[in-house]
Amino acid sequence: PDCLSKSLLVATLDELELELADGLRLIGKAHIEHVARAGYLKLLGALGSDVRELMLNLNLLHTNLERSFRRSSMPIFDYRLLADGSSRLSYASDRRGLEYVVEGAVPALAERLYGE
């Protein structure tokens, strides 16, 4: 399924004259809009009172989703606060190339939930 989806995406992006990374970022943002329209923002908001807490709980969310979607392949996130006060979010998945979806989804989610 990922191969077919990627082929369709690449063909669409070629027609739109967009790079793959940019298209995947747009998909990440659109996914958050879908989640919001479906009424799941409260559920996501329960994962933390700010972006930091939300990022720390992303793996918990995906572990719970795996219980319902047993054939899925969920990513793993590593969120770290750095000594200079900044933070770093690392992403790992056996589904290659989806890091750009995360790059689109995380800022869109932070904006929707916390106005950040």
C-alpha positions in Angstrom: 0.0 0.0 0.0 2.8 2.5 0.8 4.3 1.9 -2.7 1.0 2.6 -4.5 0.3 5.6 -2.3 3.8 7.0 -2.9 3.5 6.5 -6.7 0.2 8.4 -6.7 1.6 11.1 -4.6 4.7 11.5 -6.8 2.5 11.7 -9.9 0.3 14.3 -8.3 3.2 16.4 -7.1 4.8 16.3 -10.5 1.6 17.7 -12.0 1.5 20.4 -9.3 5.2 21.1 -9.7 5.9 20.5 -6.0 8.8 18.7 -4.4 8.1 15.5 -2.6 9.2 16.9 0.8 6.9 19.9 0.4 4.0 17.7 -0.6 4.5 15.5 2.4 4.7 18.5 4.7 1.3 19.6 3.3 -0.1 16.1 4.0 1.1 16.4 7.6 -0.7 19.7 8.0 -3.8 18.4 6.2 -3.8 15.4 8.6 -4.0 17.7 11.6 -6.9 19.6 9.9 -8.6 16.2 9.4 -8.0 15.3 13.0 -9.5 18.6 14.1 -12.6 18.2 11.9 -13.1 14.6 13.2 -13.2 15.9 16.7 -10.0 14.5 18.1 -8.2 17.7 19.2 -9.5 17.3 22.8 -8.0 13.8 22.9 -4.6 15.2 21.6 -4.8 18.1 24.0 -5.1 15.6 26.9 -1.6 14.5 26.1 -0.2 17.7 27.6 -0.8 21.3 28.6 1.9 22.6 26.3 4.0 21.5 23.3 6.7 20.0 25.5 4.3 17.7 27.3 2.6 16.7 24.1 5.9 15.8 22.5 6.9 13.7 25.5 3.6 11.8 25.2 3.6 11.1 21.5 4.8 7.5 21.9 2.0 6.9 24.5 -0.5 8.0 21.8 1.0 5.7 19.2 1.1 2.8 21.6 -2.6 3.2 22.3 -3.3 3.5 18.6 -1.4 0.3 17.9 -3.9 -1.6 20.1 -6.7 -0.7 17.7 -4.7 -0.9 14.5 -2.6 -4.0 15.1 -1.3 -4.2 11.5 0.0 -0.7 11.6 3.6 0.4 11.9 3.8 3.3 14.3 6.7 5.7 14.5 8.9 6.3 17.6 9.7 9.8 18.8 12.5 11.0 21.0 11.9 14.4 22.5 14.8 16.0 24.4 15.3 19.3 26.2 18.7 20.6 25.5 21.1 22.5 27.8 20.6 25.8 26.0 16.8 25.6 26.6 15.9 24.5 23.1 14.5 21.1 22.3 15.0 18.4 19.7 12.4 15.9 18.3 13.8 12.8 16.6 11.7 10.5 14.6 12.2 6.9 13.6 10.0 4.6 11.5 10.4 1.6 9.3 8.2 3.5 6.8 10.9 5.6 5.0 10.3 9.1 3.9 7.6 10.1 6.2 9.7 12.4 8.3 8.4 15.3 6.2 4.8 14.5 7.2 6.0 15.0 10.8 7.6 18.3 9.8 4.2 19.5 8.6 2.1 17.9 11.3 3.9 19.0 14.5 3.8 22.8 13.8 0.2 22.5 12.7 -0.8 20.6 15.9 1.1 23.1 18.1 -0.7 26.0 16.5 -4.1 24.3 16.8 -3.7 23.2 20.4 -1.6 25.9 21.9 -1.3 28.8 19.5 2.4 28.2 19.1 
